[in-house]
Amino acid sequence: MAPLLLALLTSHVATFQFDEAASARAAAGKSQLEALAADTTCSARAVDRLRGGCREMDDQSQSRLAVDFTNCHLAKSGLTTYECTSEMSLADCTKPMVDSAAALAFNAYTHFYTHAESMCFYLQSREFQRSTETLVDQLHASAQGTASQLDSLKKDTESLGSKQRSLLGGVDRL
């Protein structure tokens, strides 16, 4: 049985795939993120700052995430960014944006706010897929090693059984 298991493990490489519903939601988040903030490293850091992750995101967290996304987008464009520490109120964070030229920063913030949840989902899905692929690859390699060890153990056991039968046959002749 071990050779069959070894053959199966070496002939097929497992790949991770999104389910269809998650894939559509992630695609929407990806397109929104790419359209608004091409620097996904900055955006991913913003998502990392969420304490409970996207699933636990409340209005305050979504607003702060939108400020972070806005600052990523503005920085990428070489425009002024706006300080927003955890000690500051949301109004203190966004008020200077309203006062920006043609309220450009506040308009960007408002746009990011409406899409923050799907962009967050996309970034977390992408990271989940990467880590899952790594874990599946590690599991596959480990399973191959285990199958090889089982095959070797089977051969050793068969050899030991053969030697034991030979010894018992010699004892019977005495």
Solvent accessible surface area in square Angstrom, and as a share of the most:
residue,aa,sasa,rsa
1,M,180,0.80
2,A,14,0.11
3,P,64,0.40
4,L,114,0.57
5,L,71,0.35
6,L,49,0.24
7,A,54,0.42
8,L,106,0.53
9,L,35,0.17
10,T,76,0.44
11,S,91,0.59
12,H,126,0.56
13,V,98,0.56
14,A,44,0.34
15,T,104,0.60
16,F,47,0.19
17,Q,144,0.64
18,F,63,0.26
19,D,94,0.49
20,E,147,0.66
21,A,81,0.63
22,A,26,0.20
23,S,40,0.26
24,A,66,0.51
25,R,106,0.39
26,A,5,0.04
27,A,59,0.45
28,A,44,0.34
29,G,0,0.00
30,K,85,0.36
31,S,64,0.41
32,Q,43,0.19
33,L,0,0.00
34,E,91,0.41
35,A,81,0.62
36,L,31,0.15
37,A,0,0.00
38,A,63,0.49
39,D,57,0.30
40,T,33,0.19
41,T,84,0.49
42,C,24,0.14
43,S,0,0.00
44,A,28,0.22
45,R,129,0.47
46,A,1,0.01
47,V,8,0.05
48,D,115,0.60
49,R,141,0.51
50,L,25,0.13
51,R,235,0.86
52,G,44,0.43
53,G,17,0.16
54,C,14,0.09
55,R,221,0.81
56,E,117,0.52
57,M,32,0.14
58,D,83,0.43
59,D,92,0.47
60,Q,83,0.37
61,S,33,0.21
62,Q,34,0.15
63,S,5,0.03
64,R,54,0.20
65,L,3,0.01
66,A,0,0.00
67,V,0,0.00
68,D,30,0.16
69,F,0,0.00
70,T,0,0.00
71,N,27,0.14
72,C,4,0.02
73,H,48,0.22
74,L,5,0.03
75,A,59,0.46
76,K,103,0.43
77,S,58,0.38
78,G,67,0.65
79,L,86,0.43
80,T,96,0.56
81,T,63,0.36
82,Y,33,0.13
83,E,126,0.56
84,C,33,0.20
85,T,50,0.29
86,S,89,0.58
87,E,151,0.68
88,M,50,0.22
89,S,55,0.36
90,L,39,0.19
91,A,69,0.53
92,D,81,0.42
93,C,0,0.00
94,T,14,0.08
95,K,118,0.50
96,P,58,0.36
97,M,0,0.00
98,V,69,0.40
99,D,99,0.51
100,S,24,0.15
101,A,87,0.67
102,A,97,0.75
103,A,28,0.22
104,L,95,0.47
105,A,3,0.02
106,F,66,0.27
107,N,87,0.45
108,A,18,0.14
109,Y,20,0.08
110,T,63,0.36
111,H,84,0.37
112,F,1,0.01
113,Y,62,0.24
114,T,88,0.51
115,H,46,0.20
116,A,0,0.00
117,E,88,0.39
118,S,23,0.15
119,M,0,0.00
120,C,0,0.00
121,F,46,0.19
122,Y,23,0.09
123,L,7,0.04
124,Q,73,0.32
125,S,10,0.07
126,R,49,0.18
127,E,98,0.44
128,F,119,0.49
129,Q,48,0.21
130,R,127,0.46
131,S,49,0.31
132,T,23,0.14
133,E,69,0.31
134,T,71,0.41
135,L,115,0.57
136,V,38,0.22
137,D,84,0.43
138,Q,105,0.47
139,L,126,0.63
140,H,33,0.15
141,A,61,0.47
142,S,66,0.43
143,A,31,0.24
144,Q,52,0.23
145,G,34,0.33
146,T,69,0.40
147,A,0,0.00
148,S,56,0.36
149,Q,131,0.58
150,L,80,0.40
151,D,20,0.10
152,S,57,0.37
153,L,108,0.54
154,K,81,0.34
155,K,123,0.52
156,D,87,0.45
157,T,83,0.48
158,E,94,0.42
159,S,49,0.32
160,L,124,0.62
161,G,17,0.16
162,S,54,0.35
163,K,127,0.54
164,Q,107,0.48
165,R,162,0.59
166,S,74,0.48
167,L,128,0.64
168,L,102,0.51
169,G,25,0.24
170,G,28,0.27
171,V,92,0.53
172,D,122,0.63
173,R,198,0.72
174,L,183,0.91
